[in-house]
Amino acid sequence: MESVIRDCITEFIQKKNPITHHQRGFMSGRSCLTNLLEAIEAWANILDEGHGLDVIYLDYRKAFDTVPHGD
Protein backbone atom coordinates (compact mmCIF):
# COMPACT_ATOMS: atom_id res chain seq x y z
CA MET A 1 0.00 0.00 0.00
CA GLU A 2 2.82 2.39 0.88
CA SER A 3 4.48 1.91 -2.51
CA VAL A 4 1.19 2.60 -4.33
CA ILE A 5 0.70 5.84 -2.39
CA ARG A 6 4.34 6.81 -2.92
CA ASP A 7 4.04 6.18 -6.67
CA CYS A 8 0.86 8.30 -6.87
CA ILE A 9 2.46 11.17 -4.97
CA THR A 10 5.63 10.96 -7.08
CA GLU A 11 3.61 11.00 -10.29
CA PHE A 12 1.62 14.02 -9.09
CA ILE A 13 4.81 15.89 -8.17
CA GLN A 14 6.39 15.13 -11.55
CA LYS A 15 3.30 16.25 -13.49
CA LYS A 16 2.26 19.32 -11.47
CA ASN A 17 5.74 20.36 -10.28
CA PRO A 18 4.52 21.97 -7.01
CA ILE A 19 7.93 21.62 -5.35
CA THR A 20 10.71 24.09 -6.07
CA HIS A 21 13.78 22.75 -7.84
CA HIS A 22 15.76 23.69 -4.74
CA GLN A 23 14.09 20.90 -2.70
CA ARG A 24 16.60 18.13 -2.04
CA GLY A 25 16.81 14.77 -0.34
CA PHE A 26 13.39 13.32 -1.17
CA MET A 27 13.24 13.67 -4.95
CA SER A 28 14.76 11.34 -7.51
CA GLY A 29 18.00 12.75 -8.85
CA ARG A 30 18.07 15.49 -6.21
CA SER A 31 20.20 14.20 -3.40
CA CYS A 32 21.99 16.15 -0.70
CA LEU A 33 25.19 15.47 -2.65
CA THR A 34 23.87 17.19 -5.80
CA ASN A 35 22.84 20.13 -3.62
CA LEU A 36 26.38 20.38 -2.23
CA LEU A 37 27.91 20.14 -5.72
CA GLU A 38 25.65 22.89 -7.05
CA ALA A 39 26.52 25.12 -4.08
CA ILE A 40 30.26 24.60 -4.60
CA GLU A 41 29.89 25.36 -8.31
CA ALA A 42 27.96 28.56 -7.57
CA TRP A 43 30.57 29.61 -4.98
CA ALA A 44 33.40 28.92 -7.44
CA ASN A 45 31.69 31.06 -10.08
CA ILE A 46 31.29 33.93 -7.61
CA LEU A 47 34.96 33.73 -6.64
CA ASP A 48 36.04 33.45 -10.30
CA GLU A 49 34.20 36.70 -11.01
CA GLY A 50 36.26 38.37 -8.29
CA HIS A 51 33.46 38.79 -5.77
CA GLY A 52 33.71 38.02 -2.06
CA LEU A 53 31.83 35.17 -0.49
CA ASP A 54 30.75 34.43 3.07
CA VAL A 55 29.24 31.07 4.01
CA ILE A 56 27.48 30.32 7.29
CA TYR A 57 26.97 26.75 8.42
CA LEU A 58 24.23 25.97 10.92
CA ASP A 59 24.03 22.75 12.89
CA TYR A 60 20.54 22.09 14.24
CA ARG A 61 21.38 18.64 15.59
CA LYS A 62 21.67 19.79 19.22
CA ALA A 63 18.45 21.79 18.95
CA PHE A 64 16.49 18.55 18.62
CA ASP A 65 18.23 17.04 21.65
CA THR A 66 16.49 19.62 23.89
CA VAL A 67 12.97 18.84 22.63
CA PRO A 68 11.04 16.65 25.10
CA HIS A 69 10.05 13.43 23.33
CA GLY A 70 7.96 11.91 26.14
CA ASP A 71 4.26 12.28 26.83
Jmol script that loads the backbone (N, CA, C; Angstrom):
load data "model"
ATOM      1  N   MET A   1       0.824  -1.190   0.000  1.00  0.00           N
ATOM      2  CA  MET A   1       0.000   0.000   0.000  1.00  0.00           C
ATOM      3  C   MET A   1       0.868   1.255   0.000  1.00  0.00           C
ATOM      4  N   GLU A   2       1.942   1.220   0.806  1.00  0.00           N
ATOM      5  CA  GLU A   2       2.821   2.388   0.879  1.00  0.00           C
ATOM      6  C   GLU A   2       3.442   2.714  -0.474  1.00  0.00           C
ATOM      7  N   SER A   3       3.845   1.667  -1.204  1.00  0.00           N
ATOM      8  CA  SER A   3       4.477   1.911  -2.512  1.00  0.00           C
ATOM      9  C   SER A   3       3.477   2.464  -3.520  1.00  0.00           C
ATOM     10  N   VAL A   4       2.222   2.069  -3.429  1.00  0.00           N
ATOM     11  CA  VAL A   4       1.188   2.597  -4.326  1.00  0.00           C
ATOM     12  C   VAL A   4       0.977   4.085  -4.045  1.00  0.00           C
ATOM     13  N   ILE A   5       0.881   4.433  -2.772  1.00  0.00           N
ATOM     14  CA  ILE A   5       0.699   5.838  -2.387  1.00  0.00           C
ATOM     15  C   ILE A   5       1.919   6.657  -2.805  1.00  0.00           C
ATOM     16  N   ARG A   6       3.117   6.116  -2.537  1.00  0.00           N
ATOM     17  CA  ARG A   6       4.345   6.814  -2.923  1.00  0.00           C
ATOM     18  C   ARG A   6       4.387   7.052  -4.432  1.00  0.00           C
ATOM     19  N   ASP A   7       4.035   6.038  -5.211  1.00  0.00           N
ATOM     20  CA  ASP A   7       4.037   6.176  -6.668  1.00  0.00           C
ATOM     21  C   ASP A   7       3.042   7.242  -7.135  1.00  0.00           C
ATOM     22  N   CYS A   8       1.864   7.282  -6.515  1.00  0.00           N
ATOM     23  CA  CYS A   8       0.858   8.295  -6.870  1.00  0.00           C
ATOM     24  C   CYS A   8       1.346   9.702  -6.536  1.00  0.00           C
ATOM     25  N   ILE A   9       1.944   9.854  -5.367  1.00  0.00           N
ATOM     26  CA  ILE A   9       2.464  11.166  -4.966  1.00  0.00           C
ATOM     27  C   ILE A   9       3.607  11.582  -5.880  1.00  0.00           C
ATOM     28  N   THR A  10       4.510  10.654  -6.192  1.00  0.00           N
ATOM     29  CA  THR A  10       5.633  10.960  -7.076  1.00  0.00           C
ATOM     30  C   THR A  10       5.145  11.366  -8.458  1.00  0.00           C
ATOM     31  N   GLU A  11       4.168  10.656  -8.981  1.00  0.00           N
ATOM     32  CA  GLU A  11       3.612  10.997 -10.292  1.00  0.00           C
ATOM     33  C   GLU A  11       2.978  12.389 -10.274  1.00  0.00           C
ATOM     34  N   PHE A  12       2.234  12.699  -9.214  1.00  0.00           N
ATOM     35  CA  PHE A  12       1.624  14.020  -9.088  1.00  0.00           C
ATOM     36  C   PHE A  12       2.691  15.118  -9.064  1.00  0.00           C
ATOM     37  N   ILE A  13       3.736  14.883  -8.288  1.00  0.00           N
ATOM     38  CA  ILE A  13       4.808  15.887  -8.175  1.00  0.00           C
ATOM     39  C   ILE A  13       5.495  16.087  -9.519  1.00  0.00           C
ATOM     40  N   GLN A  14       5.724  15.010 -10.252  1.00  0.00           N
ATOM     41  CA  GLN A  14       6.388  15.129 -11.546  1.00  0.00           C
ATOM     42  C   GLN A  14       5.511  15.841 -12.572  1.00  0.00           C
ATOM     43  N   LYS A  15       4.211  15.618 -12.524  1.00  0.00           N
ATOM     44  CA  LYS A  15       3.302  16.251 -13.491  1.00  0.00           C
ATOM     45  C   LYS A  15       3.005  17.704 -13.139  1.00  0.00           C
ATOM     46  N   LYS A  16       2.696  17.976 -11.883  1.00  0.00           N
ATOM     47  CA  LYS A  16       2.258  19.316 -11.467  1.00  0.00           C
ATOM     48  C   LYS A  16       3.411  20.218 -11.052  1.00  0.00           C
ATOM     49  N   ASN A  17       4.543  19.621 -10.677  1.00  0.00           N
ATOM     50  CA  ASN A  17       5.740  20.357 -10.277  1.00  0.00           C
ATOM     51  C   ASN A  17       5.464  21.401  -9.189  1.00  0.00           C
ATOM     52  N   PRO A  18       4.814  21.003  -8.062  1.00  0.00           N
ATOM     53  CA  PRO A  18       4.516  21.973  -7.007  1.00  0.00           C
ATOM     54  C   PRO A  18       5.711  22.262  -6.092  1.00  0.00           C
ATOM     55  N   ILE A  19       6.775  21.480  -6.238  1.00  0.00           N
ATOM     56  CA  ILE A  19       7.929  21.624  -5.350  1.00  0.00           C
ATOM     57  C   ILE A  19       9.035  22.343  -6.105  1.00  0.00           C
ATOM     58  N   THR A  20       9.631  23.332  -5.466  1.00  0.00           N
ATOM     59  CA  THR A  20      10.710  24.086  -6.072  1.00  0.00           C
ATOM     60  C   THR A  20      11.881  23.175  -6.434  1.00  0.00           C
ATOM     61  N   HIS A  21      12.642  23.563  -7.440  1.00  0.00           N
ATOM     62  CA  HIS A  21      13.783  22.747  -7.843  1.00  0.00           C
ATOM     63  C   HIS A  21      14.902  22.775  -6.809  1.00  0.00           C
ATOM     64  N   HIS A  22      14.767  23.622  -5.799  1.00  0.00           N
ATOM     65  CA  HIS A  22      15.758  23.686  -4.736  1.00  0.00           C
ATOM     66  C   HIS A  22      15.532  22.609  -3.673  1.00  0.00           C
ATOM     67  N   GLN A  23      14.376  21.956  -3.664  1.00  0.00           N
ATOM     68  CA  GLN A  23      14.090  20.899  -2.697  1.00  0.00           C
ATOM     69  C   GLN A  23      15.014  19.717  -2.953  1.00  0.00           C
ATOM     70  N   ARG A  24      15.653  19.236  -1.922  1.00  0.00           N
ATOM     71  CA  ARG A  24      16.603  18.128  -2.044  1.00  0.00           C
ATOM     72  C   ARG A  24      16.289  17.032  -1.042  1.00  0.00           C
ATOM     73  N   GLY A  25      16.846  15.860  -1.307  1.00  0.00           N
ATOM     74  CA  GLY A  25      16.806  14.775  -0.337  1.00  0.00           C
ATOM     75  C   GLY A  25      15.661  13.799  -0.505  1.00  0.00           C
ATOM     76  N   PHE A  26      14.538  14.219  -1.062  1.00  0.00           N
ATOM     77  CA  PHE A  26      13.395  13.320  -1.175  1.00  0.00           C
ATOM     78  C   PHE A  26      12.933  13.125  -2.611  1.00  0.00           C
ATOM     79  N   MET A  27      13.628  13.758  -3.548  1.00  0.00           N
ATOM     80  CA  MET A  27      13.242  13.675  -4.948  1.00  0.00           C
ATOM     81  C   MET A  27      14.288  12.885  -5.727  1.00  0.00           C
ATOM     82  N   SER A  28      13.844  12.122  -6.690  1.00  0.00           N
ATOM     83  CA  SER A  28      14.758  11.339  -7.511  1.00  0.00           C
ATOM     84  C   SER A  28      15.716  12.257  -8.258  1.00  0.00           C
ATOM     85  N   GLY A  29      16.999  11.955  -8.171  1.00  0.00           N
ATOM     86  CA  GLY A  29      18.004  12.753  -8.848  1.00  0.00           C
ATOM     87  C   GLY A  29      18.356  14.046  -8.143  1.00  0.00           C
ATOM     88  N   ARG A  30      17.814  14.270  -6.967  1.00  0.00           N
ATOM     89  CA  ARG A  30      18.069  15.494  -6.209  1.00  0.00           C
ATOM     90  C   ARG A  30      18.514  15.142  -4.797  1.00  0.00           C
ATOM     91  N   SER A  31      19.703  14.612  -4.706  1.00  0.00           N
ATOM     92  CA  SER A  31      20.203  14.204  -3.396  1.00  0.00           C
ATOM     93  C   SER A  31      20.884  15.364  -2.690  1.00  0.00           C
ATOM     94  N   CYS A  32      21.234  15.145  -1.456  1.00  0.00           N
ATOM     95  CA  CYS A  32      21.986  16.152  -0.703  1.00  0.00           C
ATOM     96  C   CYS A  32      23.344  16.379  -1.346  1.00  0.00           C
ATOM     97  N   LEU A  33      23.898  15.337  -1.977  1.00  0.00           N
ATOM     98  CA  LEU A  33      25.186  15.471  -2.650  1.00  0.00           C
ATOM     99  C   LEU A  33      25.080  16.412  -3.847  1.00  0.00           C
ATOM    100  N   THR A  34      24.013  16.285  -4.651  1.00  0.00           N
ATOM    101  CA  THR A  34      23.868  17.193  -5.796  1.00  0.00           C
ATOM    102  C   THR A  34      23.666  18.627  -5.317  1.00  0.00           C
ATOM    103  N   ASN A  35      23.009  18.798  -4.190  1.00  0.00           N
ATOM    104  CA  ASN A  35      22.839  20.134  -3.619  1.00  0.00           C
ATOM    105  C   ASN A  35      24.193  20.728  -3.249  1.00  0.00           C
ATOM    106  N   LEU A  36      25.043  19.932  -2.613  1.00  0.00           N
ATOM    107  CA  LEU A  36      26.377  20.383  -2.234  1.00  0.00           C
ATOM    108  C   LEU A  36      27.202  20.720  -3.472  1.00  0.00           C
ATOM    109  N   LEU A  37      27.150  19.888  -4.495  1.00  0.00           N
ATOM    110  CA  LEU A  37      27.913  20.136  -5.719  1.00  0.00           C
ATOM    111  C   LEU A  37      27.457  21.423  -6.415  1.00  0.00           C
ATOM    112  N   GLU A  38      26.159  21.658  -6.447  1.00  0.00           N
ATOM    113  CA  GLU A  38      25.648  22.895  -7.053  1.00  0.00           C
ATOM    114  C   GLU A  38      26.081  24.116  -6.249  1.00  0.00           C
ATOM    115  N   ALA A  39      26.087  24.002  -4.927  1.00  0.00           N
ATOM    116  CA  ALA A  39      26.520  25.120  -4.085  1.00  0.00           C
ATOM    117  C   ALA A  39      27.992  25.425  -4.325  1.00  0.00           C
ATOM    118  N   ILE A  40      28.824  24.393  -4.373  1.00  0.00           N
ATOM    119  CA  ILE A  40      30.255  24.597  -4.600  1.00  0.00           C
ATOM    120  C   ILE A  40      30.494  25.222  -5.971  1.00  0.00           C
ATOM    121  N   GLU A  41      29.750  24.778  -6.975  1.00  0.00           N
ATOM    122  CA  GLU A  41      29.887  25.359  -8.315  1.00  0.00           C
ATOM    123  C   GLU A  41      29.488  26.833  -8.316  1.00  0.00           C
ATOM    124  N   ALA A  42      28.405  27.160  -7.637  1.00  0.00           N
ATOM    125  CA  ALA A  42      27.963  28.558  -7.565  1.00  0.00           C
ATOM    126  C   ALA A  42      28.994  29.403  -6.833  1.00  0.00           C
ATOM    127  N   TRP A  43      29.553  28.875  -5.737  1.00  0.00           N
ATOM    128  CA  TRP A  43      30.574  29.608  -4.984  1.00  0.00           C
ATOM    129  C   TRP A  43      31.819  29.822  -5.838  1.00  0.00           C
ATOM    130  N   ALA A  44      32.219  28.799  -6.585  1.00  0.00           N
ATOM    131  CA  ALA A  44      33.401  28.916  -7.439  1.00  0.00           C
ATOM    132  C   ALA A  44      33.186  29.984  -8.505  1.00  0.00           C
ATOM    133  N   ASN A  45      31.986  30.037  -9.076  1.00  0.00           N
ATOM    134  CA  ASN A  45      31.686  31.064 -10.081  1.00  0.00           C
ATOM    135  C   ASN A  45      31.757  32.464  -9.485  1.00  0.00           C
ATOM    136  N   ILE A  46      31.247  32.625  -8.284  1.00  0.00           N
ATOM    137  CA  ILE A  46      31.293  33.925  -7.610  1.00  0.00           C
ATOM    138  C   ILE A  46      32.737  34.348  -7.380  1.00  0.00           C
ATOM    139  N   LEU A  47      33.559  33.427  -6.904  1.00  0.00           N
ATOM    140  CA  LEU A  47      34.961  33.731  -6.643  1.00  0.00           C
ATOM    141  C   LEU A  47      35.720  33.990  -7.941  1.00  0.00           C
ATOM    142  N   ASP A  48      35.403  33.238  -8.998  1.00  0.00           N
ATOM    143  CA  ASP A  48      36.044  33.446 -10.303  1.00  0.00           C
ATOM    144  C   ASP A  48      35.749  34.833 -10.869  1.00  0.00           C
ATOM    145  N   GLU A  49      34.580  35.369 -10.545  1.00  0.00           N
ATOM    146  CA  GLU A  49      34.204  36.703 -11.006  1.00  0.00           C
ATOM    147  C   GLU A  49      34.833  37.801 -10.148  1.00  0.00           C
ATOM    148  N   GLY A  50      35.573  37.407  -9.125  1.00  0.00           N
ATOM    149  CA  GLY A  50      36.264  38.371  -8.288  1.00  0.00           C
ATOM    150  C   GLY A  50      35.448  38.928  -7.140  1.00  0.00           C
ATOM    151  N   HIS A  51      34.307  38.341  -6.876  1.00  0.00           N
ATOM    152  CA  HIS A  51      33.460  38.793  -5.770  1.00  0.00           C
ATOM    153  C   HIS A  51      33.847  38.072  -4.485  1.00  0.00           C
ATOM    154  N   GLY A  52      33.500  38.664  -3.357  1.00  0.00           N
ATOM    155  CA  GLY A  52      33.711  38.024  -2.063  1.00  0.00           C
ATOM    156  C   GLY A  52      32.577  37.063  -1.760  1.00  0.00           C
ATOM    157  N   LEU A  53      32.834  36.176  -0.834  1.00  0.00           N
ATOM    158  CA  LEU A  53      31.827  35.173  -0.491  1.00  0.00           C
ATOM    159  C   LEU A  53      31.938  34.838   0.984  1.00  0.00           C
ATOM    160  N   ASP A  54      30.831  34.875   1.685  1.00  0.00           N
ATOM    161  CA  ASP A  54      30.746  34.430   3.069  1.00  0.00           C
ATOM    162  C   ASP A  54      29.757  33.269   3.127  1.00  0.00           C
ATOM    163  N   VAL A  55      30.110  32.240   3.862  1.00  0.00           N
ATOM    164  CA  VAL A  55      29.242  31.075   4.008  1.00  0.00           C
ATOM    165  C   VAL A  55      29.037  30.832   5.497  1.00  0.00           C
ATOM    166  N   ILE A  56      27.805  30.604   5.893  1.00  0.00           N
ATOM    167  CA  ILE A  56      27.481  30.319   7.288  1.00  0.00           C
ATOM    168  C   ILE A  56      26.895  28.912   7.360  1.00  0.00           C
ATOM    169  N   TYR A  57      27.466  28.105   8.203  1.00  0.00           N
ATOM    170  CA  TYR A  57      26.972  26.751   8.415  1.00  0.00           C
ATOM    171  C   TYR A  57      26.206  26.715   9.727  1.00  0.00           C
ATOM    172  N   LEU A  58      25.033  26.123   9.713  1.00  0.00           N
ATOM    173  CA  LEU A  58      24.228  25.966  10.922  1.00  0.00           C
ATOM    174  C   LEU A  58      24.068  24.486  11.220  1.00  0.00           C
ATOM    175  N   ASP A  59      24.189  24.134  12.468  1.00  0.00           N
ATOM    176  CA  ASP A  59      24.029  22.749  12.888  1.00  0.00           C
ATOM    177  C   ASP A  59      22.862  22.688  13.873  1.00  0.00           C
ATOM    178  N   TYR A  60      21.743  22.161  13.424  1.00  0.00           N
ATOM    179  CA  TYR A  60      20.538  22.087  14.241  1.00  0.00           C
ATOM    180  C   TYR A  60      20.446  20.785  15.035  1.00  0.00           C
ATOM    181  N   ARG A  61      21.426  19.945  14.936  1.00  0.00           N
ATOM    182  CA  ARG A  61      21.378  18.639  15.592  1.00  0.00           C
ATOM    183  C   ARG A  61      21.114  18.768  17.093  1.00  0.00           C
ATOM    184  N   LYS A  62      21.838  19.634  17.773  1.00  0.00           N
ATOM    185  CA  LYS A  62      21.671  19.794  19.216  1.00  0.00           C
ATOM    186  C   LYS A  62      20.321  20.411  19.579  1.00  0.00           C
ATOM    187  N   ALA A  63      19.746  21.170  18.669  1.00  0.00           N
ATOM    188  CA  ALA A  63      18.447  21.786  18.949  1.00  0.00           C
ATOM    189  C   ALA A  63      17.383  20.715  19.184  1.00  0.00           C
ATOM    190  N   PHE A  64      17.472  19.606  18.473  1.00  0.00           N
ATOM    191  CA  PHE A  64      16.485  18.549  18.621  1.00  0.00           C
ATOM    192  C   PHE A  64      16.730  17.704  19.861  1.00  0.00           C
ATOM    193  N   ASP A  65      17.942  17.771  20.413  1.00  0.00           N
ATOM    194  CA  ASP A  65      18.229  17.042  21.654  1.00  0.00           C
ATOM    195  C   ASP A  65      17.508  17.658  22.845  1.00  0.00           C
ATOM    196  N   THR A  66      17.139  18.930  22.765  1.00  0.00           N
ATOM    197  CA  THR A  66      16.491  19.616  23.885  1.00  0.00           C
ATOM    198  C   THR A  66      14.971  19.524  23.835  1.00  0.00           C
ATOM    199  N   VAL A  67      14.419  18.970  22.769  1.00  0.00           N
ATOM    200  CA  VAL A  67      12.968  18.838  22.634  1.00  0.00           C
ATOM    201  C   VAL A  67      12.504  17.626  23.437  1.00  0.00           C
ATOM    202  N   PRO A  68      11.530  17.803  24.329  1.00  0.00           N
ATOM    203  CA  PRO A  68      11.037  16.648  25.095  1.00  0.00           C
ATOM    204  C   PRO A  68      10.278  15.686  24.164  1.00  0.00           C
ATOM    205  N   HIS A  69      10.662  14.423  24.208  1.00  0.00           N
ATOM    206  CA  HIS A  69      10.050  13.428  23.331  1.00  0.00           C
ATOM    207  C   HIS A  69       9.052  12.537  24.070  1.00  0.00           C
ATOM    208  N   GLY A  70       8.894  12.723  25.356  1.00  0.00           N
ATOM    209  CA  GLY A  70       7.960  11.905  26.137  1.00  0.00           C
ATOM    210  C   GLY A  70       6.557  12.469  26.072  1.00  0.00           C
ATOM    211  N   ASP A  71       5.660  11.834  26.800  1.00  0.00           N
ATOM    212  CA  ASP A  71       4.256  12.283  26.826  1.00  0.00           C
ATOM    213  C   ASP A  71       4.079  13.524  27.650  1.00  0.00           C
TER     214      ASP A  71
END
end "model"
wireframe off; spacefill off
backbone 0.3
color backbone group
